[in-house]
Amino acid sequence: MARTERSGLAKSAPVAPGRLPLLGHALPLWRDPIAFLESLRQYGDVVRLDIGTWPVHMLTNPDHVHAVLVQQAQKFGRGRIFDRLRPMFGNGIVTTDGDFHRKQRRMIQPAFHRNHIAEYAEVMGRAAEEMTGSWTAGSEISMVTEARRYALSSVAEMIFSGDLSRPAIAEVHRSLPIVLEGMLLRAVMPKSLDRLPVPLNRRFDAAAARLRAIIDQVIAQYGDTQEGGSDLLSLLLSSVDAETGERMEAAQVRDEVIAIMFAGTETSATTLSWIFHELGRHPEAEKRLHAEIDAVVGKRPVRIGDIPQLTYTNNVFQEALRMHSPLLFTRQALVPLTLGGVSIPAGAELAYSPYALHRDPALFRDPGVFDPDRWQQEAQERRRAHQYIPFGAGQHKCIGDTFAVAEILTAVATVASRWRLVPAPGVTVRELPAGMPQPSELPMIPVAR
């Protein structure tokens, strides 16, 4: 059950313990951000924390998060973290809001129609076959590396087509991992530190500049040569807003491509890694998943029509994603309001952690236990959809969530139809803070089935 709130006049949010002058809560956030964000629920439904001198109202109750994302979404803008990502993503749908965001979403949405997802699934299948075909029984692999390579290949092949795009795909493989690694720190650290000539900044800025430049180059070369093409870049270049009759400018297309590459890579690769980590730790779940995939897919390539039949496999996916969710998102209050009995002034920053929500024992029974059956048996949890928000909710819900599900389940089914992945002995896997917590390392040994 959700925690109840006390009635009465609006008040200030309680301040999380451990705040230091000038630093605020920067030290616990730096030392162990995952544990710190999880700890906040014990101090209230809305808790004040300071990142340096930047005050943030942290929402720990899913009802309040739902109010911000869905019920009262018009009262909130994107927030500081998204503004800090603008130099990378430009004016893509990841960072924009209001009428412009709605216009861009209208123009991009057709590219994720189920007919196109079926076409993309063929690309995913080829990438998954290439990945699994490169393994040798008994030879250790890094599942983190393999999953990222698969996700990058799937997304890049979905976006680009033809010989013109080969340099872009190579640059995506080179630069996007660097950008992903630096995203969380760049998002939360003060803007004044961006220009410090430290290696992290230099690598991030150089990688971001290379990505933007190569995509600009490909767009300029595409011209009309890909008219009628089914790759996502062709669809974006030819899309027309039904309400205004306008097309996207080339710079806008570039921004959307970068946003889609980021979203389609980080979540998918990380979740795929955690799925095989959890299956390696839970052999009974692995046996059930293998049995289902043997019955539905067998040894042939995975088809898009197989996905709806992989019910237990989907439960495994949902459970891994629940346990290893995105760490932090923000919104900004556009007007003064009261939330959970707490007065929120206009301009105030609010934040919520899907990770912390999905591990709240008030919302999920035994939240630290990997239990795919909770998605089958506990209909009440499934009905309370706003408690489980790995892809966000409301007007800013991830536009490519269907693509991501197909991407992940295609890979899981392709791998599991051929291999068991056994955890390498003597390795302790830890969660590393990132936009979505990453495995510290994940060496696994393929065993032929």
C-alpha positions as CSV (number, residue, x, y, z in Angstrom):
1,M,0.0,0.0,0.0
2,A,1.1,3.6,-0.6
3,R,2.1,5.5,2.4
4,T,-0.6,7.8,3.8
5,E,0.0,11.5,4.2
6,R,-1.0,13.7,7.1
7,S,-3.7,16.3,6.6
8,G,-3.2,19.9,7.5
9,L,-1.7,23.1,6.1
10,A,1.0,22.9,3.4
11,K,4.5,22.8,4.9
12,S,8.1,22.7,3.8
13,A,9.6,19.3,2.9
14,P,11.7,17.6,5.5
15,V,15.4,17.8,4.7
16,A,17.3,14.6,4.2
17,P,20.0,14.1,6.9
18,G,23.7,14.6,6.1
19,R,23.6,18.0,4.4
20,L,26.8,19.9,4.5
21,P,27.4,23.6,3.9
22,L,28.0,24.4,0.2
23,L,28.2,20.7,-0.7
24,G,24.6,19.8,0.4
25,H,24.1,16.1,-0.1
26,A,26.8,15.8,-2.7
27,L,29.0,13.4,-0.7
28,P,26.4,10.7,-0.1
29,L,25.3,11.1,-3.7
30,W,28.9,10.7,-4.8
31,R,29.8,7.8,-2.5
32,D,26.7,5.6,-3.0
33,P,23.9,7.4,-4.9
34,I,21.8,4.2,-5.2
35,A,21.7,3.5,-1.5
36,F,21.1,7.2,-0.7
37,L,18.2,7.5,-3.1
38,E,16.6,4.4,-1.7
39,S,17.0,5.7,1.9
40,L,15.0,8.8,1.3
41,R,11.6,7.1,1.5
42,Q,12.0,6.7,5.3
43,Y,11.9,10.5,5.7
44,G,8.6,11.2,3.9
45,D,6.7,11.3,0.6
46,V,8.4,14.5,-0.4
47,V,12.0,15.0,0.8
48,R,14.3,17.9,0.3
49,L,17.9,17.3,-0.7
50,D,20.6,19.6,-2.0
51,I,23.0,18.9,-4.8
52,G,25.6,21.5,-3.9
53,T,23.4,24.6,-3.6
54,W,20.8,23.2,-6.0
55,P,17.6,22.3,-3.9
56,V,15.6,19.3,-5.1
57,H,12.2,17.9,-3.9
58,M,12.5,14.2,-4.1
59,L,9.2,12.3,-4.6
60,T,9.2,8.9,-2.9
61,N,5.5,8.1,-3.3
62,P,4.2,6.8,-6.6
63,D,0.9,8.6,-6.3
64,H,2.8,11.9,-6.3
65,V,5.0,10.8,-9.2
66,H,1.8,9.9,-11.1
67,A,0.4,13.3,-10.3
68,V,3.5,15.1,-11.7
69,L,3.8,12.9,-14.8
70,V,0.2,12.4,-15.8
71,Q,-2.6,14.0,-13.7
72,Q,-1.0,17.5,-13.5
73,A,1.6,17.2,-16.2
74,Q,0.8,20.6,-17.6
75,K,2.1,22.3,-14.4
76,F,5.6,20.9,-14.9
77,G,8.5,21.4,-17.3
78,R,11.4,19.1,-18.1
79,G,13.7,20.2,-15.3
80,R,17.4,20.8,-14.8
81,I,18.8,17.4,-15.7
82,F,17.2,17.6,-19.1
83,D,18.5,21.2,-19.6
84,R,22.0,20.0,-18.8
85,L,21.7,17.4,-21.5
86,R,20.7,19.9,-24.2
87,P,24.3,20.4,-25.5
88,M,24.3,16.7,-26.4
89,F,20.7,16.1,-27.4
90,G,19.9,19.6,-28.8
91,N,16.1,20.1,-29.2
92,G,15.2,16.4,-29.5
93,I,12.1,15.0,-27.7
94,V,14.3,14.0,-24.8
95,T,14.9,17.6,-23.8
96,T,11.9,19.6,-25.1
97,D,8.5,20.3,-23.7
98,G,5.1,21.9,-24.5
99,D,3.8,22.4,-28.0
100,F,7.1,21.8,-29.7
101,H,7.5,18.5,-28.0
102,R,4.0,17.4,-29.0
103,K,4.7,18.4,-32.6
104,Q,7.9,16.4,-32.7
105,R,6.2,13.4,-31.1
106,R,3.5,13.5,-33.7
107,M,6.1,13.5,-36.5
108,I,8.2,10.7,-35.0
109,Q,5.5,8.4,-33.8
110,P,4.7,6.8,-37.2
111,A,8.3,5.6,-37.4
112,F,7.4,3.3,-34.4
113,H,4.2,1.9,-35.9
114,R,3.9,-1.8,-35.5
115,N,4.5,-2.3,-39.2
116,H,7.9,-0.7,-38.9
117,I,8.6,-2.5,-35.7
118,A,8.2,-5.8,-37.6
119,E,10.8,-4.6,-40.1
120,Y,13.1,-3.5,-37.4
121,A,12.7,-6.9,-35.8
122,E,14.4,-8.5,-38.8
123,V,17.4,-6.3,-38.2
124,M,17.4,-7.2,-34.5
125,G,17.2,-10.9,-35.4
126,R,20.2,-10.6,-37.7
127,A,22.2,-8.8,-35.0
128,A,21.3,-11.4,-32.4
129,E,22.3,-14.2,-34.7
130,E,25.6,-12.5,-35.4
131,M,26.2,-12.1,-31.7
132,T,25.4,-15.7,-30.7
133,G,27.2,-17.0,-33.8
134,S,30.5,-15.4,-32.7
135,W,30.6,-17.2,-29.4
136,T,32.6,-20.4,-28.7
137,A,31.5,-22.9,-26.1
138,G,33.5,-22.7,-22.9
139,S,35.2,-19.4,-23.9
140,E,34.4,-16.5,-21.5
141,I,32.6,-13.5,-22.9
142,S,31.7,-10.1,-21.3
143,M,28.0,-9.9,-21.4
144,V,28.1,-6.2,-20.9
145,T,30.2,-5.7,-24.0
146,E,28.1,-8.2,-26.0
147,A,24.8,-6.7,-25.1
148,R,26.0,-3.1,-25.9
149,R,27.4,-4.3,-29.3
150,Y,24.1,-6.0,-30.1
151,A,22.0,-2.9,-29.0
152,L,24.2,-0.5,-30.9
153,S,24.1,-2.7,-34.1
154,S,20.3,-3.0,-33.9
155,V,19.7,0.7,-33.4
156,A,22.3,1.9,-35.9
157,E,20.9,-0.5,-38.6
158,M,17.4,0.6,-37.8
159,I,18.3,4.3,-38.2
160,F,20.7,4.1,-41.2
161,S,20.8,2.1,-44.4
162,G,23.0,1.9,-47.4
163,D,26.7,2.5,-47.9
164,L,26.4,6.2,-47.1
165,S,25.8,5.2,-43.5
166,R,28.7,2.8,-42.8
167,P,31.0,5.6,-41.4
168,A,28.1,6.7,-39.1
169,I,27.6,3.2,-37.8
170,A,31.3,2.9,-37.1
171,E,31.3,6.2,-35.3
172,V,28.3,5.3,-33.2
173,H,30.1,2.2,-32.0
174,R,33.2,4.3,-31.2
175,S,31.6,7.3,-29.5
176,L,28.2,6.5,-28.0
177,P,29.7,4.3,-25.2
178,I,31.8,7.2,-24.1
179,V,28.8,9.5,-24.1
180,L,26.7,7.0,-22.2
181,E,29.4,6.6,-19.5
182,G,29.6,10.4,-18.9
183,M,25.9,11.2,-19.0
184,L,24.9,11.0,-15.3
185,L,27.8,13.0,-14.0
186,R,27.4,15.6,-16.7
187,A,23.7,15.9,-15.9
188,V,24.0,16.5,-12.2
189,M,27.3,18.3,-11.8
190,P,27.4,22.2,-11.9
191,K,27.6,23.7,-15.4
192,S,30.7,25.6,-14.4
193,L,32.6,22.3,-14.2
194,D,31.9,21.4,-17.9
195,R,34.8,23.4,-19.2
196,L,37.4,22.0,-16.8
197,P,40.2,20.4,-18.9
198,V,39.9,17.1,-17.2
199,P,40.0,13.8,-19.1
200,L,36.3,13.0,-18.5
201,N,35.2,16.3,-20.0
202,R,37.6,16.1,-22.9
203,R,36.5,12.6,-23.8
204,F,32.8,13.4,-23.4
205,D,32.9,16.6,-25.5
206,A,35.0,15.0,-28.2
207,A,32.7,12.0,-28.5
208,A,29.6,14.2,-28.6
209,A,31.1,16.4,-31.3
210,R,32.1,13.5,-33.4
211,L,28.6,11.9,-33.2
212,R,26.8,15.2,-34.1
213,A,29.2,15.8,-37.0
214,I,29.0,12.4,-38.6
215,I,25.2,12.4,-38.4
216,D,25.1,15.9,-40.0
217,Q,27.3,14.5,-42.7
218,V,25.1,11.5,-43.4
219,I,21.9,13.7,-43.4
220,A,23.5,16.0,-46.0
221,Q,24.5,13.0,-48.1
222,Y,21.1,11.4,-47.9
223,G,19.4,14.2,-49.7
224,D,16.7,12.6,-51.8
225,T,18.6,9.4,-52.4
226,Q,16.7,7.6,-49.7
227,E,13.2,8.9,-50.6
228,G,10.7,6.2,-49.7
229,G,13.2,4.3,-47.6
230,S,12.1,2.4,-44.5
231,D,15.1,3.2,-42.3
232,L,14.3,5.6,-39.5
233,L,16.4,8.4,-40.9
234,S,14.6,8.3,-44.2
235,L,11.2,8.3,-42.3
236,L,12.2,11.4,-40.3
237,L,13.5,13.3,-43.3
238,S,10.3,12.7,-45.2
239,S,7.9,13.1,-42.3
240,V,5.3,15.9,-42.4
241,D,3.4,17.2,-39.5
242,A,-0.3,16.5,-40.1
243,E,-1.4,19.8,-38.4
244,T,1.1,22.3,-39.9
245,G,2.3,20.6,-43.1
246,E,5.9,21.3,-42.0
247,R,8.9,19.0,-42.3
248,M,11.8,18.8,-39.8
249,E,14.9,20.8,-40.5
250,A,18.1,18.7,-40.9
251,A,19.5,19.9,-37.4
252,Q,16.2,18.7,-35.8
253,V,16.5,15.3,-37.5
254,R,20.0,15.0,-36.1
255,D,18.9,15.8,-32.6
256,E,16.1,13.2,-32.8
257,V,18.5,10.6,-34.2
258,I,20.9,11.1,-31.3
259,A,18.1,10.9,-28.7
260,I,16.7,7.7,-30.3
261,M,20.2,6.1,-30.4
262,F,20.8,6.9,-26.7
263,A,17.4,5.6,-25.6
264,G,17.5,2.5,-27.7
265,T,21.0,1.6,-26.5
266,E,21.4,2.2,-22.8
267,T,18.2,0.8,-21.5
268,S,18.2,-2.2,-23.8
269,A,21.9,-3.2,-23.4
270,T,21.8,-2.8,-19.6
271,T,18.5,-4.6,-19.2
272,L,19.8,-7.5,-21.4
273,S,22.9,-7.8,-19.3
274,W,20.9,-7.9,-16.0
275,I,18.5,-10.5,-17.5
276,F,21.3,-13.0,-18.1
277,H,22.9,-12.1,-14.7
278,E,19.6,-12.9,-12.9
279,L,19.0,-16.1,-15.0
280,G,22.6,-17.2,-14.2
281,R,21.7,-16.8,-10.5
282,H,18.3,-18.5,-10.7
283,P,18.5,-21.8,-12.5
284,E,14.9,-22.7,-12.1
285,A,13.8,-19.5,-13.8
286,E,16.3,-20.2,-16.5
287,K,14.9,-23.8,-17.1
288,R,11.4,-22.4,-17.4
289,L,12.5,-19.7,-19.8
290,H,14.4,-22.3,-22.0
291,A,11.4,-24.6,-22.0
292,E,9.1,-21.8,-23.3
293,I,11.5,-20.7,-25.9
294,D,12.1,-24.2,-27.1
295,A,8.3,-24.6,-27.5
296,V,7.7,-21.3,-29.2
297,V,10.9,-20.7,-31.2
298,G,12.9,-23.9,-31.3
299,K,16.1,-23.6,-33.3
300,R,14.9,-21.3,-36.0
301,P,15.4,-17.5,-36.1
302,V,13.1,-15.5,-33.8
303,R,10.2,-13.8,-35.6
304,I,8.1,-10.8,-34.4
305,G,5.1,-13.0,-34.1
306,D,6.9,-15.1,-31.5
307,I,7.1,-12.1,-29.0
308,P,3.5,-12.2,-27.7
309,Q,3.8,-15.9,-27.0
310,L,6.8,-15.6,-24.8
311,T,4.9,-14.8,-21.7
312,Y,7.3,-16.2,-19.1
313,T,10.2,-14.7,-20.9
314,N,8.5,-11.3,-20.8
315,N,7.9,-11.8,-17.0
316,V,11.7,-12.4,-16.6
317,F,12.3,-9.2,-18.6
318,Q,9.9,-7.1,-16.5
319,E,11.4,-8.4,-13.3
320,A,15.0,-7.7,-14.3
321,L,13.9,-4.2,-15.4
322,R,12.1,-3.7,-12.1
323,M,15.1,-4.6,-10.1
324,H,17.6,-2.6,-12.2
325,S,15.6,0.5,-13.3
326,P,16.7,4.1,-14.3
327,L,18.1,6.0,-11.4
328,L,16.8,9.5,-11.5
329,F,14.6,11.9,-13.5
330,T,13.6,15.5,-12.8
331,R,10.7,17.9,-13.5
332,Q,10.4,21.6,-12.7
333,A,7.2,23.2,-11.3
334,L,5.9,25.9,-13.6
335,V,3.4,27.2,-11.0
336,P,3.2,27.1,-7.2
337,L,1.3,24.1,-5.9
338,T,0.9,21.7,-3.0
339,L,2.0,18.1,-3.3
340,G,1.7,15.6,-0.5
341,G,1.0,18.4,1.9
342,V,4.2,20.1,0.9
343,S,4.3,23.6,-0.6
344,I,6.2,23.6,-3.9
345,P,7.1,27.0,-5.2
346,A,7.1,27.9,-8.9
347,G,10.6,27.1,-10.4
348,A,11.3,24.4,-7.8
349,E,13.0,21.2,-9.1
350,L,11.4,17.8,-8.4
351,A,12.9,14.5,-8.9
352,Y,11.9,10.8,-8.6
353,S,13.8,7.5,-8.8
354,P,12.2,4.6,-10.7
355,Y,14.9,2.4,-9.1
356,A,13.9,3.4,-5.6
357,L,10.2,3.1,-6.3
358,H,10.5,-0.3,-7.8
359,R,12.4,-1.6,-4.7
360,D,10.0,-0.1,-2.2
361,P,8.6,-2.9,0.1
362,A,5.4,-0.9,0.5
363,L,4.8,-1.4,-3.2
364,F,6.4,-4.7,-4.1
365,R,6.5,-7.8,-2.0
366,D,10.1,-8.9,-1.2
367,P,11.4,-6.2,-3.6
368,G,15.0,-7.5,-3.4
369,V,14.0,-11.0,-4.6
370,F,14.1,-11.9,-8.3
371,D,10.6,-13.3,-8.8
372,P,9.2,-13.3,-12.4
373,D,6.0,-14.9,-11.2
374,R,5.0,-11.7,-9.4
375,W,4.0,-10.4,-12.9
376,Q,1.8,-13.5,-13.4
377,Q,0.2,-14.0,-10.0
378,E,-0.2,-10.6,-8.5
379,A,-2.9,-9.0,-10.6
380,Q,-3.2,-6.2,-8.1
381,E,0.4,-5.1,-8.7
382,R,-0.2,-5.1,-12.4
383,R,-3.4,-3.0,-12.1
384,R,-1.5,-0.3,-10.2
385,A,0.4,0.6,-13.3
386,H,1.7,3.9,-12.0
387,Q,3.8,2.1,-9.5
388,Y,5.9,0.5,-12.2
389,I,7.3,3.1,-14.6
390,P,10.6,2.0,-16.2
391,F,9.7,3.8,-19.5
392,G,8.1,6.8,-17.8
393,A,4.5,7.9,-18.0
394,G,2.2,10.5,-19.5
395,Q,3.2,12.8,-22.4
396,H,6.9,12.0,-22.0
397,K,6.7,8.3,-21.9
398,C,9.4,6.7,-24.0
399,I,8.2,6.7,-27.6
400,G,10.2,3.6,-28.4
401,D,9.1,1.3,-25.6
402,T,7.6,-1.2,-28.0
403,F,10.9,-1.2,-30.0
404,A,12.9,-1.8,-26.8
405,V,10.7,-4.7,-25.7
406,A,11.1,-6.4,-29.1
407,E,14.8,-5.7,-29.2
408,I,15.4,-7.3,-25.7
409,L,13.1,-10.3,-26.1
410,T,14.5,-11.1,-29.6
411,A,18.0,-11.2,-28.1
412,V,16.9,-13.2,-25.1
413,A,15.1,-15.8,-27.2
414,T,18.0,-16.0,-29.8
415,V,20.6,-16.6,-27.1
416,A,18.5,-19.0,-25.0
417,S,17.6,-21.2,-28.0
418,R,21.3,-21.9,-28.5
419,W,23.2,-21.3,-25.2
420,R,23.1,-21.3,-21.5
421,L,25.2,-18.5,-20.0
422,V,27.0,-19.6,-16.9
423,P,28.4,-16.9,-14.5
424,A,32.2,-17.0,-14.5
425,P,33.4,-18.2,-11.1
426,G,34.9,-15.9,-8.5
427,V,33.3,-12.7,-9.7
428,T,31.0,-10.5,-7.6
429,V,28.8,-8.3,-9.8
430,R,28.0,-4.9,-8.4
431,E,25.7,-2.1,-9.6
432,L,27.6,1.0,-10.8
433,P,25.8,4.3,-10.7
434,A,24.7,5.6,-14.2
435,G,21.6,6.9,-15.8
436,M,20.6,3.2,-15.5
437,P,22.8,1.3,-13.0
438,Q,25.3,-0.9,-14.9
439,P,26.9,-4.2,-13.9
440,S,30.5,-3.7,-12.7
441,E,31.5,-6.6,-14.9
442,L,29.6,-9.6,-16.1
443,P,31.9,-12.4,-17.5
444,M,29.8,-15.4,-18.5
445,I,30.7,-18.7,-20.2
446,P,28.5,-19.9,-23.1
447,V,27.5,-23.6,-22.8
448,A,25.8,-25.1,-25.9
449,R,22.3,-26.4,-25.4
